[in-house]
């Protein structure tokens, strides 16, 4: 009798969502690694390791074989022939589970900024009504929210407008993640765009009728310094903030250093000149929406499958913002 080879029907080749350890050789397997998953034992193993299989153990039952102790004269001493099954064929190629995908445009642009504005607005109303029971409603009707609160509403509208433009462009070759949470931080990333030319980290800024300018100081006797001015005010801190976001995205894609990661400050409703106007400051592009659209639709080397995979990986690194219950 012959023992059957262990079935591989329960083994599936897939991309790991979480880190694990190879059950065959003990090698640590990082999240995102392609490995073999055994449903029966709930273990993972390296693709390179040979599968553990039960080797055939052939046992001949000789009770049905008639052996003549005195072979006929002239006959050759030929051992009896046993019907041994042929070697088991190579197992079929393991099924490959496709990487999970999202909608081409995932998330709601400006949702967290709008929620923060509403939180501040409601807190101010409650504070005024509590401190001034008689005049509270009058004060709220006469005096608007402070600029620090209104800025969240203006910013939320800018993010929403830009997310609508990105959604109109989204498809297999351009995927978008809006309003992403930075883990262990209260900050967020406005927009992540994955397209053939790379990954773009986009921060939407709405400065009405204010012109972004690049100013350079020093260069001869002093070190050369680049400054970002918007409406005559120094906003260089916006570039520093973008550098932090780009660094986090590069860390999330550390195993793919060939993927371009570009930071972008996109100013909406700004006072841009008729000709020119956009510039790059310390590796951060400063543009308006239509200029951004032209940049994102430029040709590149990445195809739809890689773009979808990168979108999912960035989604896992920077999840959607948690929305407050209605």
VMD Tcl script that draws the C-alpha trace (Angstrom):
set ca {
  {0.00 0.00 0.00}
  {1.08 3.60 -0.58}
  {0.49 6.54 1.74}
  {-0.89 9.58 -0.06}
  {1.22 12.72 -0.31}
  {0.04 15.51 2.04}
  {-2.42 17.75 0.23}
  {-1.46 21.35 -0.57}
  {-5.05 22.44 -1.04}
  {-4.93 24.21 2.31}
  {-1.75 26.13 1.43}
  {-2.13 29.58 -0.10}
  {0.50 32.04 -1.28}
  {-0.33 35.54 -0.14}
  {1.02 38.86 1.06}
  {1.22 38.92 4.86}
  {-0.84 41.57 6.61}
  {1.15 41.03 9.84}
  {4.66 39.90 10.71}
  {5.24 36.20 11.39}
  {7.82 33.43 11.68}
  {8.52 30.70 9.12}
  {7.28 27.36 10.47}
  {9.93 25.53 8.42}
  {13.17 27.40 9.06}
  {12.30 29.89 11.80}
  {13.08 32.99 9.73}
  {11.25 36.18 10.75}
  {8.81 37.34 8.05}
  {7.94 41.03 7.93}
  {4.49 42.38 7.13}
  {4.04 42.72 3.37}
  {6.25 39.69 2.60}
  {4.88 37.09 0.18}
  {4.70 33.73 2.00}
  {2.82 30.40 2.08}
  {-0.09 30.28 4.55}
  {-1.33 26.88 5.76}
  {-5.01 27.17 6.68}
  {-5.04 23.84 8.52}
  {-2.18 24.62 10.93}
  {-2.56 28.41 10.69}
  {1.16 28.84 10.11}
  {3.22 30.75 7.54}
  {6.40 29.70 5.75}
  {9.00 31.17 3.41}
  {8.35 30.78 -0.29}
  {11.95 29.58 -0.70}
  {11.63 26.77 1.86}
  {10.63 23.36 0.38}
  {7.13 22.33 1.44}
  {6.87 19.73 4.16}
  {5.34 16.64 2.58}
  {4.93 13.00 3.63}
  {7.24 10.86 1.56}
  {5.73 7.75 -0.08}
  {6.32 4.58 1.92}
  {5.91 1.65 -0.45}
  {5.11 -1.68 1.19}
  {4.72 -4.75 -0.94}
  {2.14 -7.29 0.14}
  {3.69 -10.49 -1.07}
  {0.94 -12.80 0.08}
  {-0.65 -12.71 -3.36}
  {2.61 -13.39 -5.19}
  {3.29 -17.01 -6.00}
  {7.03 -17.62 -5.63}
  {8.37 -20.96 -6.91}
  {11.39 -21.92 -4.78}
  {12.57 -24.13 -7.67}
  {12.51 -22.01 -10.82}
  {12.24 -23.82 -14.12}
  {15.48 -24.95 -15.60}
  {16.97 -22.25 -17.84}
  {14.76 -19.54 -16.51}
  {16.47 -16.42 -15.24}
  {16.19 -15.48 -11.58}
  {13.93 -12.46 -12.19}
  {12.32 -10.88 -9.12}
  {8.55 -10.53 -9.23}
  {7.23 -7.22 -10.61}
  {5.18 -5.12 -8.20}
  {2.62 -2.57 -9.30}
  {4.09 0.49 -7.56}
  {2.39 3.77 -8.38}
  {4.48 6.34 -10.19}
  {5.93 9.24 -8.26}
  {3.35 11.78 -7.34}
  {3.22 14.70 -9.76}
  {4.44 18.10 -8.61}
  {1.74 19.91 -6.68}
  {-0.21 22.49 -8.59}
  {0.96 26.06 -8.33}
  {-0.28 27.63 -5.13}
  {-3.05 30.15 -5.55}
  {-1.97 33.75 -5.23}
  {-4.22 36.09 -3.30}
  {-4.44 39.52 -4.92}
  {-3.50 42.52 -2.83}
  {-6.55 44.23 -1.30}
  {-7.59 47.44 -3.01}
  {-9.52 50.59 -2.16}
  {-11.67 52.95 -4.17}
  {-9.61 55.09 -6.53}
  {-10.32 58.09 -4.27}
  {-10.56 57.06 -0.62}
  {-11.48 59.31 2.28}
  {-13.28 62.64 2.60}
  {-11.15 65.72 2.04}
  {-11.34 68.30 4.83}
  {-13.47 66.14 7.13}
  {-11.17 66.35 10.15}
  {-10.59 70.10 9.72}
  {-14.34 70.67 9.53}
  {-14.83 68.56 12.67}
  {-12.17 70.59 14.51}
  {-13.85 73.85 13.50}
  {-17.19 72.57 14.76}
  {-15.63 71.44 18.04}
  {-14.06 74.86 18.65}
  {-17.21 76.70 17.57}
  {-19.44 74.67 19.91}
  {-16.98 74.99 22.80}
  {-16.92 78.78 22.42}
  {-20.71 78.98 22.35}
  {-21.01 76.88 25.49}
  {-18.33 78.93 27.25}
  {-19.95 82.28 26.38}
  {-23.44 81.14 27.40}
  {-22.10 79.76 30.67}
  {-20.09 82.86 31.57}
  {-22.77 85.33 30.41}
  {-26.24 83.80 30.99}
  {-28.08 87.02 30.11}
  {-25.94 88.53 27.37}
  {-24.50 85.31 25.93}
  {-26.80 85.03 22.93}
  {-26.37 88.71 22.13}
  {-22.56 88.41 22.26}
  {-22.60 85.37 19.98}
  {-24.79 87.20 17.47}
  {-22.60 90.29 17.42}
  {-19.11 88.78 17.61}
  {-17.93 86.08 15.23}
  {-15.60 83.18 16.04}
  {-11.96 84.20 16.49}
  {-9.64 83.93 13.50}
  {-7.92 80.87 15.00}
  {-11.26 79.05 14.85}
  {-12.38 80.36 11.45}
  {-9.07 79.23 9.94}
  {-10.15 75.61 10.41}
  {-13.32 76.21 8.40}
  {-11.38 77.96 5.62}
  {-8.83 75.15 5.54}
  {-11.52 72.48 5.46}
  {-13.13 74.15 2.43}
  {-9.77 74.27 0.63}
  {-9.16 70.58 1.26}
  {-12.67 69.72 0.09}
  {-12.24 71.69 -3.14}
  {-8.90 70.04 -3.92}
  {-10.21 66.56 -3.07}
  {-13.03 67.05 -5.60}
  {-10.50 67.89 -8.30}
  {-8.41 64.83 -7.41}
  {-11.51 62.61 -7.37}
  {-12.35 63.72 -10.92}
  {-8.88 62.52 -12.00}
  {-8.84 59.26 -10.02}
  {-8.77 55.88 -11.73}
  {-6.54 52.85 -12.18}
  {-3.52 55.02 -12.97}
  {-4.10 57.68 -10.31}
  {-5.23 56.83 -6.81}
  {-5.93 59.22 -3.94}
  {-6.03 59.03 -0.15}
  {-7.70 62.03 1.51}
  {-7.43 63.21 5.12}
  {-5.06 60.56 6.51}
  {-4.19 60.20 10.16}
  {-0.54 60.25 11.25}
  {-0.25 57.56 13.97}
  {0.72 58.74 17.46}
  {0.05 62.32 16.45}
  {-2.83 64.79 16.25}
  {-1.62 65.93 12.83}
  {-2.89 64.67 9.50}
  {-1.90 64.51 5.84}
  {-4.37 66.32 3.58}
  {-3.89 64.25 0.41}
  {-1.70 61.38 -0.80}
  {-1.69 60.82 -4.57}
  {-0.13 57.77 -6.24}
  {0.36 58.08 -10.00}
  {2.81 56.77 -12.65}
  {5.50 59.32 -11.73}
  {5.49 58.61 -7.99}
  {3.83 59.45 -4.68}
  {2.82 63.06 -4.01}
  {2.21 64.38 -0.50}
  {-0.13 67.34 -1.01}
  {-0.96 69.98 1.60}
  {-3.91 72.18 0.58}
  {-3.66 75.83 1.63}
  {-6.40 78.39 1.05}
  {-5.10 81.96 1.14}
  {-7.57 84.23 -0.63}
  {-5.99 86.87 -2.87}
  {-2.54 86.35 -1.30}
  {0.47 85.71 -3.53}
  {3.01 82.99 -2.64}
  {6.59 84.18 -3.21}
  {10.07 82.70 -2.95}
  {12.50 85.09 -1.30}
  {16.24 84.43 -1.10}
  {18.43 86.02 1.53}
  {22.23 85.91 1.85}
  {24.44 84.16 -0.68}
  {27.70 86.17 -0.52}
  {28.79 86.94 3.01}
  {25.92 85.03 4.65}
  {24.57 81.53 3.98}
  {21.89 81.43 1.29}
  {18.44 81.07 2.81}
  {15.15 80.45 1.01}
  {11.96 81.83 2.54}
  {8.32 81.34 1.63}
  {6.17 84.46 1.87}
  {2.39 84.46 1.33}
  {0.64 87.80 1.16}
  {3.75 89.51 2.53}
  {3.97 87.25 5.60}
  {6.67 84.69 6.32}
  {5.17 81.19 5.95}
  {8.42 79.21 5.71}
  {7.15 76.95 8.49}
  {4.77 75.40 5.95}
  {7.76 73.99 4.06}
  {9.26 72.56 7.25}
  {5.95 70.87 8.02}
  {5.85 69.36 4.54}
  {9.38 67.96 5.01}
  {8.14 66.07 8.08}
  {5.23 64.58 6.15}
  {7.45 63.53 3.24}
  {9.88 61.89 5.67}
  {7.07 59.84 7.24}
  {5.85 58.66 3.82}
  {9.38 57.71 2.77}
  {9.75 55.70 5.98}
  {6.51 53.86 5.18}
  {7.94 52.93 1.75}
  {11.50 52.29 2.96}
  {11.71 48.96 1.13}
  {11.02 50.71 -2.20}
  {13.57 53.54 -2.32}
  {13.17 53.79 -6.09}
  {9.65 55.24 -5.67}
  {9.69 59.02 -5.93}
  {8.09 60.87 -3.00}
  {7.40 64.56 -3.68}
  {6.03 67.17 -1.30}
  {3.60 69.76 -2.68}
  {2.05 72.91 -1.21}
  {-1.05 73.68 -3.29}
  {-2.45 77.19 -2.75}
  {-6.14 77.61 -3.59}
  {-7.71 81.00 -4.39}
  {-4.29 82.64 -4.19}
  {-3.16 85.65 -6.25}
  {-1.06 83.86 -8.83}
  {0.52 85.84 -11.71}
  {-0.71 85.34 -15.27}
  {2.62 83.82 -16.36}
  {4.88 81.66 -14.22}
  {4.44 81.79 -10.49}
  {5.07 78.20 -9.40}
  {8.43 77.35 -7.87}
  {10.28 74.71 -5.87}
  {11.67 75.53 -2.44}
  {13.92 73.08 -0.60}
  {12.54 70.19 -2.70}
  {8.90 71.21 -2.04}
  {6.82 72.26 -5.05}
  {4.62 75.34 -4.56}
  {1.78 75.31 -7.11}
  {-1.90 76.05 -7.79}
  {-4.56 73.36 -8.53}
  {-4.28 73.33 -12.35}
  {-0.50 73.19 -12.15}
  {-0.79 70.27 -9.73}
  {-3.14 68.50 -12.13}
  {-0.58 68.80 -14.95}
  {2.14 67.42 -12.66}
  {0.09 64.41 -11.58}
  {-0.85 63.46 -15.16}
  {2.77 63.47 -16.38}
  {4.01 60.10 -17.70}
  {5.91 57.75 -15.41}
  {7.15 54.18 -14.99}
  {4.61 52.76 -12.53}
  {1.67 50.70 -13.76}
  {-1.84 50.22 -12.30}
  {-0.91 47.18 -10.17}
  {2.00 48.92 -8.44}
  {-0.08 52.07 -7.98}
  {-2.89 50.09 -6.31}
  {-0.41 48.26 -4.09}
  {1.25 51.51 -2.99}
  {-2.14 53.06 -2.24}
  {-3.02 50.13 0.03}
  {0.34 50.26 1.82}
  {-0.02 53.97 2.45}
  {-3.59 53.39 3.66}
  {-2.27 50.93 6.25}
  {0.49 53.34 7.33}
  {-1.83 56.37 7.41}
  {-5.43 55.26 8.09}
  {-8.54 57.35 7.55}
  {-9.29 59.94 10.18}
  {-11.74 58.70 12.78}
  {-15.02 60.47 12.23}
  {-17.03 61.59 15.21}
  {-20.46 59.94 15.44}
  {-23.30 62.03 14.05}
}
mol new
graphics top color blue
foreach p $ca { graphics top sphere $p radius 0.5 }
foreach p [lrange $ca 0 end-1] q [lrange $ca 1 end] { graphics top cylinder $p $q radius 0.2 }
display resetview
